Each structure stands twice: as structure tokens, then as C-alpha cells.
Amino acid sequence: MPVSVEMKQLSRSVEEFLNSLPAEFDELVNCHDVRTRQVEHHILVSCHCTMKGALPITQIHDVTAALEDRVKERFPQITASPFTPNLRRLIGRFPFGKDLRPQRQ
């Protein structure tokens, strides 16, 4: 199904808003791949947020929850926003130097 002009504009507005927040959230590097869609009577948004490296996963979850709250405050028409932290930054390197990130072939 094609994305409406209104959803594309909303996606851009949400992305611009999120990328204005690193001054408030030191852990946040940027947000990208912001997408909005309407499902029945709900507007949903999803995006990837890149956080600074070496953060505990609990802190990342706290920040993404706060970002979600800020988005819903600024854009009350959005009813759900399953933020997806950028896992490449989250996973990083594990103990003993074993890199568990998927390798490109």
C-alpha cells in the first residue's frame, strides 16, 4: 500500500524533532529510518535510534522510553511508537574480544 503524503510529512517531522533532542539526551547520537503508518484508527511510528557505545541495555531502554514519551507529547496523533535501538551499536564487542555482530559476506 502506498504511503500517503501526510504520513511522509509526519515521518520527516518526527525525525527532525528526534534529531533535535541529543542536547537533552546525551546518550542519543541520532535517529533515522523514521516511518509512520496508519493502521485502522491509529498512527504508528517506528525508527532506529543510535546511542553512544558502551551503554548498559537498561539505560538504552530508559532513554528510548523517554524518547517515545517526548514524541507522543509533541505529536499527540501518534498512538504507538515501537522504537528500535540500532542493534549494531548496542551489540558492539562482547567479552573475550569475540565479535558477535553479523559479518558481511
C-alpha positions, 0 to 999 in steps of 0.5 A: 500500500502506498504511503500517503503524503501526510504520513511522509510529512509526519515521518520527516517531522518526527525525525527532525524533532528526534534529531533535535533532542541529543542536547537533552539526551546525551546518550542519543547520537541520532535517529533515522529510518523514521516511518509512520503508518496508519493502521485502522484508527491509529498512527504508528511510528517506528525508527532506529535510534543510535546511542553512544557505545558502551551503554548498559541495555537498561539505560538504552531502554530508559532513554528510548522510553523517554524518547517515545514519551517526548514524541507522543507529547509533541505529536499527540496523533501518534498512538504507538511508537515501537522504537528500535535501538540500532542493534549494531551499536548496542551489540558492539564487542562482547567479552573475550574480544569475540565479535558477535555482530553479523559479518558481511559476506 
